[in-house]
């Protein structure tokens, strides 16, 4: 939900509560449109941020494990995993805005096809979108 406060710049996203969700569901029923078109994108954006955070934590864990490694061989084996993880995090950071746009497109179209190109970097969000559209099509 966007809230505009005069003299305070651009509209800001506010979290939706149960009443907001219920109102959107009712609007969807009254308009005869699938309710998936009214899902709030912020929950999907939060899932994107959670995936970024999960990747950052994985990199930190790998680095800490490398510091604690008993032998140089173990340390090198662990550090070989850090570089691909850092590359993935870099690609995630570069594509997060495109992924957000793809989520908005998915919510408008009622299909998760627009997010397919980002599914490799954000698999949990892709699964969430797929589950959202699978559940709404079964209803």
Secondary structure in CASP SS format (residue, H / E / C, confidence):
PFRMAT SS
TARGET T0000
AUTHOR 0000-0000-0000
METHOD secondary structure of the structure
MODEL  1
X C 1.00
X E 1.00
X E 1.00
X C 1.00
X C 1.00
X C 1.00
X C 1.00
X C 1.00
X C 1.00
X C 1.00
X C 1.00
X E 1.00
X E 1.00
X C 1.00
X C 1.00
X C 1.00
X C 1.00
X H 1.00
X H 1.00
X H 1.00
X H 1.00
X H 1.00
X H 1.00
X H 1.00
X H 1.00
X H 1.00
X H 1.00
X H 1.00
X H 1.00
X H 1.00
X H 1.00
X C 1.00
X C 1.00
X C 1.00
X H 1.00
X H 1.00
X H 1.00
X H 1.00
X C 1.00
X C 1.00
X H 1.00
X H 1.00
X H 1.00
X H 1.00
X H 1.00
X H 1.00
X H 1.00
X H 1.00
X H 1.00
X H 1.00
X H 1.00
X H 1.00
X H 1.00
X H 1.00
X H 1.00
X H 1.00
X H 1.00
X H 1.00
X H 1.00
X H 1.00
X H 1.00
X H 1.00
X H 1.00
X H 1.00
X H 1.00
X H 1.00
X H 1.00
X H 1.00
X C 1.00
X C 1.00
X C 1.00
X H 1.00
X H 1.00
X H 1.00
X H 1.00
X H 1.00
X H 1.00
X H 1.00
X H 1.00
X H 1.00
X H 1.00
X H 1.00
X H 1.00
X H 1.00
X H 1.00
X H 1.00
X H 1.00
X H 1.00
X H 1.00
X H 1.00
X H 1.00
X H 1.00
X H 1.00
X H 1.00
X H 1.00
X H 1.00
X H 1.00
X H 1.00
X H 1.00
X H 1.00
X H 1.00
X H 1.00
X H 1.00
X H 1.00
X H 1.00
X H 1.00
X H 1.00
X H 1.00
X H 1.00
X C 1.00
X C 1.00
X C 1.00
X H 1.00
X H 1.00
X H 1.00
X H 1.00
X H 1.00
X H 1.00
X C 1.00
X C 1.00
X C 1.00
X C 1.00
X H 1.00
X H 1.00
X H 1.00
X H 1.00
X H 1.00
X H 1.00
X H 1.00
X H 1.00
X H 1.00
X H 1.00
X H 1.00
X H 1.00
X H 1.00
X H 1.00
X H 1.00
X H 1.00
X C 1.00
END
